[in-house]
Amino acid sequence: MAYIVYFNIVRAKTIVNSPYNERQDAFADRVIRGNIADRNGNILATTEVAEDGSEVRSYPYGAAFAHVVGFSNSAAGKSGLESIENFELLTSNSFFVEKLMNEFKDEKNMGDTVVTTLDADLQQAAYNALGSNKGAIVVMEPGTGKILAMVSGPAYDPNSVESNWDVLNSDDTNSPLLNRATQGQYAPGSTFKVVTALEYMREHSDYANYSYECNGEITADNVTIHCFDSTVHGLEDLRSSMANSCNSSFANIGLSLNKTSYRKTAEDLLFNKKLPSVMDYSRSSFRINEKSTSADMMMTAMGQGETLVSPYHMALITSAIANGGTLMEPYLVEKVTNYNGTEISKNVPKSYRKLMTSDEASQLKDYMRAVVDEGTATLLSGQSYTAAGKTGTAEYSLDDGEKTHSWFMGFTNVDNPELVISVIIEGYDGDAGAKAVPIAKQVLDAYYY
């Protein structure tokens, strides 16, 4: 009896949602697949029923929600929330009498509605801002963990995924089915300087007295690190090193760090660890160990080396900084209702883990504010909203030469943080730091103006 109760309450949902369950859609014989809506009631996915009773899944926003909402069809299967919330969408909590009447008439009941935390206007703004670029954008609330937007590009139209499946599945050049927000793995570039600064602060209680004379480059063990465009920054403290994104200063810091402690701090921030996520994701990696060389330490400290991270993970780190050191558990589903709007279940914000102390978070917040006020992200200064953040440029090599990824991570309304945003743009040829910031600004402006 105990197992039967457990199976029906706990295991049934897991089994129905599993993509390996061939009978996953058995409920579809009795239930019309329910809607997926944004937090304001805008329909993101719905089932259109023809006069002959045939059903077609429809996505009113097309490619804008392709990776987060996903798709559901007989040929390609399911992805995104269509897969994750399959059980709820194929469950009907319609009024009992209505369900009984439908049984007598041999008609299907209407499935429940999954109301997400997503904001359709913000998602569309992020999709438009990303444009034809390869990359990803994540926007979330640091105080609640609600994910408001998650965009990956190149995308695809879920309305035509069945007819285009072979092309989509074989496109290794663009990988349109890959959710770059959670599954992409990138060198973090200078955004990782936040992690390096945190480790330096933990090792040196007098970190406020740090100083370094930047001459545009630094050499150790026959390896030379250059600042961007070999800029000579002059005398730098920790704050100005962050604001100016001084590679030489952070490489210098890297040479001084305890390797074991550095690794522990990175893992405190969930590198090499499981991430809180209902979406499929790639684990971030941090490779420093006792055998790491001086070159490894310099490269890692400035965000190059072997470190890999997703835009989603950087959004989580930024959320913890904005939220006083505590990472709230991120979530995508606000509630489940029946098709008439009666609430069936509801998710509420809850703490996931303390990633750093409130004092550490406050100090990093101050450094990130300097990046916007006087550093590499001044494009975001002087707006109706205040902002703090960190830019990043991650270099990598291809057959046709060296290119860069452009990063920005940050948050708005610094004294009472409201939105966290993480942006990556792949393979940019120009001033990479100048690419992600305007895209982030375009998204934030759409929200605040």
HELIX and SHEET records of a PDB file:
HELIX    1   1 ALA A    2  TYR A    6  1                                   5    
HELIX    2   2 PHE A    7  ARG A   11  3                                   5    
HELIX    3   3 ALA A   12  ASN A   17  1                                   6    
HELIX    4   4 ALA A   26  ASP A   29  5                                   4    
HELIX    5   5 GLY A   62  PHE A   65  5                                   4    
HELIX    6   6 ALA A   66  VAL A   69  1                                   4    
HELIX    7   7 GLY A   80  ILE A   84  1                                   5    
HELIX    8   8 ASN A   86  LEU A   89  1                                   4    
HELIX    9   9 PHE A   96  PHE A  104  1                                   9    
HELIX   10  10 ALA A  120  LEU A  130  1                                  11    
HELIX   11  11 PRO A  158  SER A  160  5                                   3    
HELIX   12  12 TRP A  165  SER A  170  1                                   6    
HELIX   13  13 ARG A  180  GLN A  183  1                                   4    
HELIX   14  14 GLY A  189  PHE A  192  5                                   4    
HELIX   15  15 LYS A  193  GLU A  203  1                                  11    
HELIX   16  16 TYR A  207  ASN A  209  5                                   3    
HELIX   17  17 PHE A  228  SER A  230  5                                   3    
HELIX   18  18 LEU A  238  ALA A  243  1                                   6    
HELIX   19  19 ASN A  247  SER A  256  1                                  10    
HELIX   20  20 LYS A  259  ASP A  268  1                                  10    
HELIX   21  21 SER A  294  ALA A  301  1                                   8    
HELIX   22  22 PRO A  311  ALA A  322  1                                  12    
HELIX   23  23 SER A  358  GLU A  374  1                                  17    
HELIX   24  24 THR A  378  LEU A  380  5                                   3    
HELIX   25  25 GLY A  433  TYR A  448  1                                  16    
SHEET    1   A 2 VAL A  31  ILE A  32  0                                        
SHEET    2   A 2 ASN A 109  MET A 110  1                                        
SHEET    1   B 6 GLU A  55  SER A  58  0                                        
SHEET    2   B 6 ILE A  43  VAL A  49 -1                                        
SHEET    3   B 6 ILE A  36  ALA A  37 -1                                        
SHEET    4   B 6 THR A 113  THR A 116  1                                        
SHEET    5   B 6 VAL A 333  THR A 337 -1                                        
SHEET    6   B 6 GLU A 343  LYS A 346 -1                                        
SHEET    1   C 2 SER A  72  ASN A  73  0                                        
SHEET    2   C 2 GLY A  77  LYS A  78 -1                                        
SHEET    1   D 5 ILE A 147  GLY A 153  0                                        
SHEET    2   D 5 GLY A 135  MET A 140 -1                                        
SHEET    3   D 5 VAL A 420  TYR A 428 -1                                        
SHEET    4   D 5 GLY A 401  THR A 412 -1                                        
SHEET    5   D 5 ALA A 387  LEU A 398 -1                                        
SHEET    1   E 2 TYR A 212  CYS A 214  0                                        
SHEET    2   E 2 GLY A 234  GLU A 236 -1                                        
SHEET    1   F 2 GLU A 217  ALA A 220  0                                        
SHEET    2   F 2 VAL A 223  HIS A 226 -1                                        
SHEET    1   G 2 THR A 326  MET A 328  0                                        
SHEET    2   G 2 SER A 351  LYS A 354 -1                                        
END                                                                             
